[in-house]
Each structure stands twice: as structure tokens, then as C-alpha cells.
């Protein structure tokens, strides 16, 4: 199976019993002599292959869950193939209330002995998702006859909350967004690099707030995906005084592998300022491979001559290229840093009610985009397709008082 899977570091103690665990089977379709780590990596490979393959962001979450399982297996000194019903139950409880010694400090490298896959206790929704993924893994191990029984099958899942209970509340209010933009615009930038970074940050903020991309979609996109799409003759006839077309971006790395095209018109002004600040032409060329989100530093060109540091700095400034920001955690930190800067800027001027800014993230901005569309009168179909939802009903979580609005609309249509 030619699929590249991120390494799952084995945290399981190598003190395997002299005989196979009671729950270990003899699979007729898996190679003999597999370790638990080998078996889990093969499970992940199946999730990354075929027509039903997971999106990169979803696969990354499966990798995280595998690391949690292996780390906990080491914590209790018992490989996952030995887990009993009690072990599975204790693991699920651990996710909701981990031992404080298991909480990893920020910015600890994964190869550091102090690293753990736990940052804090999981929320109810996150713990539920972890249980679903762990149960899926063990079910696969049983289906492959690597294990005889699934210890997680003994635990049911609480029913999902109803749509009414799941109304989305994680938004950044328009006033808070305006304050954030103002803070960035008033940033003191003595150098060209800092000025370029300021324009880039304004673009990134509006990219998530006005286009609604997922973080993984933004990191996987290039400037060449942006194009001017001409309307058909029939569309122009319906609006003869309207524009000839609209700026769009083709999203090819959507969740679940579903491509879509969404409007980019709301951020074209920011895009042009951003590209000019980075020494690019105002508009992207067809097929351009420049990453959509660029880093703030130039990469020093590779040369076969030894040069002093000052010459390398000049070379980097004149000929260096910008790398793209292509991992989700970097984008997350970038956005969190922007909101933190806005808080500090406004607190220095006058205290503001900025609770949303303290908690806001890239996904909050995506919710903000959806809410702004709904408030402007956008239909559920339009909102859902712009966001790339597989289930159109997901868009209903952004609709306030949907039942009352639907009743009023029904009454109007029946008059």
C-alpha cells in the first residue's frame, strides 16, 4: 500500500509477555509478527487510501488519537492489544480528567521526553470524537482478526445534541474585527519586511472572515487558484448592468476531498496590496504556484560560495524567496497573535469588552463568515456550499430563531 503516513511514535513499553495476549488473534490477511504500532499504521494507511480516504486534516486528527492511545498505553504499562474493558473505560475517563503530570507544556518538541499528546482535559464533544475514533480503530483490528474483541464496544455514546442545542456561538463581532484591523493598521513598521508582514496579516484576517476557508484549505491553496470567472450570457442578461464576472478561488483540498469554488471578491483589494508588498504583480497569474499565505522572512538562496553574513543578508534581501505557511498550527498561532496584539493595543488606549478576541481562532472567523452571510439574507444552501459542508443541515447552526423566521416566511408566501 503506497501511502505515506506520519510516524506514530511507539510509547508502549517493550516488555511484551512471553505468550501472546489473550485478546490477540491470528489474522489471515495481515503479515505475521506485527507490533501494535505496525497494525495501527496499517489502519491509518487504509484511511488515507481509496475513494473513501480522509481529508488531510481529518487524517491528522486520527494520528493525534493514535498517539494518545500509545502514550496512555505506556502510562499504564500495558500494550493496547492487552487492553480490557476496564482499561478502555479508564482511558475514556482519563481524556476528560487527565492526571496533571500528563499535561504537556507549550512548545515542547515531540522528541523531548517531557512531551505528551495532552494539552488539557478534553471537552465533552472532543472526548466523544476521541471515543468514536478509538472505537473505529479497535473495530478494524477485530475485523482484521488482529484482536479477538473490541474493549471500546462496551461503551455507548451519548446521543448527539439536537440542532436547537447546538446553535453556534463562537463568532467575532463586527466591532471586534474592526478594532483588530485598526490595531494592525496602526502597527509601527520601520522596515520593509515588517510593512509587508502588516499587509499580509490584514489579508489573512479578512481571508478567514470574508471567504470562510478552513485552515487546511488556506494552507494548501496557491495564488494560481484565484481567477476571474466570466458569467454566462444568460447570467449577464439577467443583470445587464452588473459586472462581466466575479473573482473566485478554486478550493481543491476541501474536507472529504470535495472541491468547490467560492467568491474571492471581498478580499481582492487586500490581495493586491499584499502581493505588491511582497514584490509580486498585483494580480496572480493562471497556474501560479505561489502559496496563498506567505511567511514573513525570505529564504537565503543556496550558493556554492562562502560569503560573510552581511553579504548573505543582502543576497537574501535581493534574491531570496518567501516560503509558504503550510501547516495549520502556524496559521493558528498567527491569528491568535493578531488578536492578542489587538487586545494589547486597545487595552493601552481604553479597556474594551473583548472576551471574543481572547478566545477567537481561525475557526471562529469561519463561523463569523457564515453568520455574516446568514444575517445578510443568505440562504442555507448558499451558506452550506460556500463552507463546503457535506451535510447541509450544519448551516442551520448559524441561523438564529430559524423556526420563527421560517414561520414568518411561510405566512408571507401564503398571503
N, C-alpha and C positions, 0 to 999 in steps of 0.2 A: 504494500500500500504506500504509494509515493506521496505522502503528506507530511509536511514539516510541522512538528508540534513543539511548543516551548518546553524546555526541560522541566520535569516535575522532580524537584529535589527530594530525595528519599530521606525522610526524617524517622523512618521506622528503625528500631534497634535491630542489629543484625543477629540477635540471639534467637534464631529460629529453633523451634523444638526439633528433637531428633526424628519424630514422625510427623507426617502431615497433620495440620489442624483438622479437627472433626468436621468442620464445615467446608474443607477443601474438597473439590471434586476432581475428576479426570476428564478434561474437555477433549472431545474427539476432533474439534475444529481449531483449537489453539495449539501452538507449539508446546512441547513439554518443557518443564523446568523454568517456567516464567516466574518472576518475582511479582509481588503485588504491584510494584511500581511499573513493571513491564505491562501487566494486564491493564492498569489504568491508562497508560499511554496509548495502548491499542484502542481502548474505549474512546479516548479523545480523538484519535485518528479517524474513527468512524463518524464522529460528529463533525469533522472537517472535510468529509468527502461525500460524493454523491449529490443527487438532486436535492436532498433534504439537509444539506450541510448548513451549519450555523454561521451566522454573520461573525466577523472577526471579534466584534465587541462582546457578543454572547459567548463565543468560544473562550475569550479571555476570562469571563466570569466562571466558566466551568473549570478552567485552570486554577483560579483562585480557590474554588471549593475543593479541588483535589489536594491543593497544598494544605488547606485547613485540616482535611481528613488525615493526611500523613503526619502533620505536625502533632495533632492530638493523639495519634497512634503512638508516637514516641513519648508523649507526655504521660500516657498510661502504660507505656512499655508493653504494648500488645499490637501486633500487626493487624491490619484491617481484615485479613482472612480468618482471624480468630475471634472477631467481634461477636458478642452475644446480643440478645435483645436488650439487656441492661446497659451494655456498652453504647449501643446506638442511642438509647434514651438519655444516658448521661452526656453524650456528645451534643444532642439537641439542647439539653439544659445548659451546657457549657456555652453554647453560642449566644444565649440570651443573658447569661451571667458569668462571663469568663473570670477565672482567677486573675487577680491584678498582676501577678507575675507573668502572665501570658500576654499582657498588653504591650505592644511594641511602641517604642518611642519614635518620633518623626525622624525622617531622613536617616534611617539605619539601613545600610546596604544589605541585600539579601544574602550575601556571603559572610556577613557578620554573625557570629554565634548568638548575638543578642536579638537578631531579627526573629519576628514571629509574624504569621499572617493575620493577626488580630490587632485592630486599631481601637476598638471599643465594643461594647455589647451591641449585638445586632438588634435592630428594630423588629417588631412583630412581622412586618412584611418581608424584611430581608431574611429573617430566620426561617420563614415559611418557604422562601425561594431556595435557601440552602438545603432544607429538608427534601424539597422536590428533586434537586439535582443529585443529592446523595442517594436518595431512593432510586433514581434513574440509573445511577452508576451500579449499585448493587443488584438491581434487577437485570442489567445487562450481564453482569458477572454470573448470575444464576442462569440466564438464558444461554450463555456460552458454556455452561456446566463447569466453570472455573470454581464456583461456590455451589453449595447444595441449597442454601436458604438465604433469604434476604432479611437481615435483622431489622431493617427500617420498615418492612411491610407490616410490622406490628403496631405502627403508629399512624393514626389517621391524621388528616389535615383539616383544620378548621375551615368552614365554608368561607368563600371569598365574600368580602363586604359588597353590599349592593351598590349600584351606581349612585344612589342618593347619598350613601355614606361616604363615597369616595370622591366627592366634589374636590377638584384641585384647588389648593390654596397657596401654593408656592409660586408667587408672582413677584416681580419687581414693579412697583407702581411707577407710572409715567414721570411723576415728580422726582422720584429717586433716580430714575435713569437720566433725567435732565441734569440733576445735580452731579451725577457721576461724569457725564460728558463735560460739564463745566470744569470739574476738578482736573480732568485730563488736559483740557484746552489751556488751563492756566498753569500747567506744569512748566517749570523753568528748565529750558533745554539749551545749554551753552554750546553743545557740539552737534555736528550734523547727524551723527548716529543717534543721539538722544531725540533729536527732532523727528527723525524717521520712525523711531520707536513710538513716539507720541501719536503720529498719524496712523501707524499700524494698530495701536491699541484702540483708537477711535473706530477704526474699521472693524476690528474683531468684536467689539462690544455690539455694534449695530448688526454685524453678520448674524449673531445668535438671536438678537432681539427683534430683527426685522425680516429675517429669512427663515429662521426656525430649524436650521440644520441640527442634527445630532452631532456630538463632539467627534465621534468616529467618522462621520461623513465629512466634516470640515477638515480633519487631519488627512483624510485620504483623497481630497479633491485637489485639482490643479487649476491654474488660471485658464487653461485651454478649455475647461468645461463651461466657461461663461461665453455666451453667444447672443447675437441679436436675432430673434426668431420673427420672421415676417408672418403677418396674418394672411389667411387665405382671402381670395376675392370675396367670398360670401361674408367673411367676418368684417372686411373693410366696408362692404355695402351696408352692413347693419350699423356701422358707426363711421359714416363718410368723413366726419370732421376729426376723427380720432387718429392716433399715430399709426404708422405703417406696420409696426411690430412692437415687440417688448423684449427687454433684456432678461434672459433666463440663465439658470445654471443646471446642467445635467448631473444628477446625483447617481453615480454608478455603484457606490459602496453602501447602499442603504441596508437597514436591518433586514435580515432574512434574505438578502441578495436581490431585493426588488428595486430596480432602477425607477427614477421618476424625474420629472422636470418641474422646477419651481421658479417663480419670479425672482429676479435679482435687481429689479428696477429701483427698489427703495434704498439700495446701498451703492449704486453706480457712482455717485458723486464721491463718496468715501473711497471707493476702489481706485478711482483715478488719482486722487490726492495721495493715496498710499503707494501706488505704483510709481508715481513721479518722485516721491520722497526716496524710493529705493533705486532710482536711476533707470526705471523701466519706461516704456512707452505708455501713454495714458490708458490705452485700451489693449486688452490681451489679444494675441493672435490665435487663429484657429489651430488647435493641436498643441498649444504652448504647454510645456511641461513644468513651468514654474509652480511650486507648491502654493496653495491658496493662502496659507499663513506662513510667513517668513520669520526666521529668527532675527534677533537684534544685532548679531555680530557676523562679520564676514569671515569666511574660511580662508586661511592663508594658502595660496596656490602651492602645489608640490613642485619643487625645483631641485635640480641635482647640484646646486652650488651652495656652499656655506656663506651665509650673509650675517652681518651683525643685526641685533634686534631692531635697531631703528630703521634699517633697510627693509626688514621683514614687515614692520608696521606700515611703511609706505607702500610696499608691494601689496599687502592685504587691502589697504585702502583703495589702491588704484585698480587691482585686478582680481581681488578676492570675490567670491560669490557667497550668497546667503543660503544657508541650509533651511529647509522647511521644518516647521514644528509639526512633527508627525506622530506624536504619542499623546494619548488622552490626558495623562497626568500633567504634562507640561501645559496644555491648554487650560486645564482646571486651575493650576497654580497661577497662570497668567490672569484669568478672570478674577479669581479670589484676590490677587494682588491689586487689581484695578479697583475693586470695591473697597478694599482696605485703605487704599490711597484716598478714595473719595471720602471715607469716614474721617480720616485724619485731617483732610483739607477742610471739611466743613465743621468739625469739632473745634478747629483752631479759630474759625470765624464766629460761629454761633452753634450751640448744640442743636441737633435735629433728631427727630424720631426716625431712626434709621435701622430698626430691627431687621427689616428685609435685607438691607445691604450686608449685615453681619453674617447672614446665612445664605445669601444668594450664590448661585453657581451657574455654570453653563446650562444645566438642565432647567434651572429656574428661568433663564432667559428664553428657552424654548417654550416653556409654559406661558411666559409673558407674550410671546409672539402669537400663540394660539388664542389666548384671552383677548388680545387686541383685535384679532380677526373676528372673533365672535361678537365683541362689543360693537364692531363696525358694521355688523349685519351679515357677516359671512355665514353661509350655510354649513351644516355638519359635514356634507360631502366634500365641500371645498377645503374646509379646515383639515379633515382627515387625510385627504390626498396630498395636501401640502406638507403635512407632517410625516407622511409615509406610514400611517398606521395600517397594520394588517386587518385589525378589527375596527370597523367604522364607529362602533359604539364607544370606543375610547375617547372620541372627541366630545362625547356628552359630559365628560368630567369637567370640561371648561365652561359649560353652559350654566349660568345662574338662573334659578327659578324656571328651568326648562319646561316644567309642566304647566305653569301659569302662562308662559309665552305661547306654548302650543295651544292652550285653550283659547287665548285671545285671537290667535291666528285662525283657528277653526271657526270661531264666531264670525270673524270678518269675512271668511270665504263663504259662509252660509247665509249671509245677509241677502 
